Amino acid sequence: MSIEQIEYILDHYKSPRNYGRLLDPDISHEEGNPICGDVIRIDLELNNNRVNETRFTGKGCAISQASASILTEMIKGRDLDYVNSISSNKMLDALGMEISPIRLRCALLSLKVLRSALFGINTWPGEEDYISD
């Protein structure tokens, strides 16, 4: 892991983008990671099948908080088809650094919250491939 990758995560952790709450969101959802105690809440304002505005709040490690900041930047102004296409691999790529297996849930918590809020998908990102019908 390079210094630049660490600085990127720390920048999003120390100066998160889109941090706070929307006054009158169309959708709000909050979940936590029971393993480590990280919590993320995402508020969304939707308009014409697009994420018009988004904010997040939460507490936890640098990876979970930076991930939420990065994810809100990725989805702002985007249509819901794009939002639905964000896979665990795309989210991990956006973080710009390799995440150890023990920290995967920290890195993917915000994506889980988003997918639960918008699409009712309650599995952890990446686990849906392992669920049988």
DAFENLIN-V53553 format. One record per pair of residues at least 24 apart in sequence whose ideal C-beta (glycine too) atoms are under 10 Angstrom apart, sorted by the first residue. I is the first residue (numbers start at 1). J is the second residue. Records with the same first field share a line. If there is no record, write none. Layout:
I: J  J
This chain:
1: 96  97  98  99
2: 96  97
4: 96  97
5: 95  96  97  98
6: 62  96  97
8: 66  70  95  96  97
9: 62  63  65  66  67  69  70  95  96  97  99  107
10: 62  66
11: 66  69
12: 62  63  65  66  67  68  69  70  71  72  73  95  96
13: 60  61  62  63  64  65  66  67  68  69
14: 62  65  66  69
15: 69
16: 55  56  57  58  65  66  68  69  70  72  73
17: 54  55  56  66  68  69  70  71  72  73  76
18: 42  43  53  54  55  56  57  68  69  70  71  72  73  75  76
19: 55  56  57  58  65  68  69  72
20: 55  56  57
21: 55  56  57
22: 52  53  54  55
23: 55
25: 53  54  55  117
26: 51  52  53  117
27: 51  54  114  117  118
28: 55  57  113  117
29: 112  113  114  115  116  117  118
30: 56  57  58  113  116  117
31: 58  109  110  112  113  114  116  117  122
32: 58  59  60  64  109  113
33: 60  61  64  105  106  108  109  112  124
34: 105
35: 102  105  106
36: 60  61  63  64  102  103  105  106  109
37: 61  64
38: 63  64  65  67  68  105  106  109  110
39: 64  109  113
40: 64  65  67  68  71  106  109  110  111  112  113  114
41: 68  110  113  117
42: 68  71  72  75  110  111  113  114  116  117  118
43: 72  117
44: 72  75  76  80  83  114  117  118
46: 80  118
48: 79  80
49: 79  80  81  83
50: 75  76  77  78  79  80  81  82  83
51: 75  76  77  78  79  80  82  83  114  118
52: 76  77
53: 77
54: 78  83  114
56: 110  113  114
58: 109  110  113
60: 106  109
61: 103  106  107  109
62: 106
63: 95  97  99  100  103  104  105  106  107  108  109
64: 103  105  106  107  108  109  110
65: 106  109  110
66: 95  96  97  106  107  110
67: 91  92  94  95  99  106  107  108  109  110  111
68: 109  110  111  113  114
69: 110
70: 94  95  96  107  110
71: 95  108  109  110  111  113  114
72: 110  114
74: 110  111  114
75: 111  114  118
80: 118  119
83: 111  114  115  118  119
84: 114  115  118  119  121
86: 111  114  115  125
87: 111  125  126  128
88: 112  124  125  126  127  128  129
89: 125  126
90: 125
91: 125  126
92: 125  126
